[in-house]
Amino acid sequence: MKQEIVKLLNVLRLTARAARYAEWTRSVTDASQFCIQQYNRILARLGELEPAIKPLFPPLQETASSEVLRMAVRELIAYFEVDEPRVSSVSAIQPIMPLVCGPRRRRGRWMPMAMKCD
């Protein structure tokens, strides 16, 4: 059961990405409607596996926007995530040169630093 929930949440993440892509490309509403239908099907299955979510997460209407779909997906995924806070991807990157405050002894070179933004 736990493995099926993880798989369904992965499909939800991909559905939210597809909805974002459909919104960016301003494609026909068929893609948005498909994403909303997929969300509602996954929500129904998750409701069977975890009955406590039924009153918390209502199904979306067919006319909902892609933005509303992405918000609903994020909230549903957040419900199933572990309560431990995630480490920010930017703070997890170790700097190439240690940043030290104090008097500057010599002039250093500028170096680009790798950053990952979500």
Secondary structure, DSSP 8 states (H G I E B T S, - for coil): -HHHHHHHHHHHHHHHHHHHHHHHTT--HHHHHHHHHHHHHHHHHHHHH-GGGTTTS----TT--HHHHHHHHHHHHHHHS-SS----TTTTS--SS----S---S------------
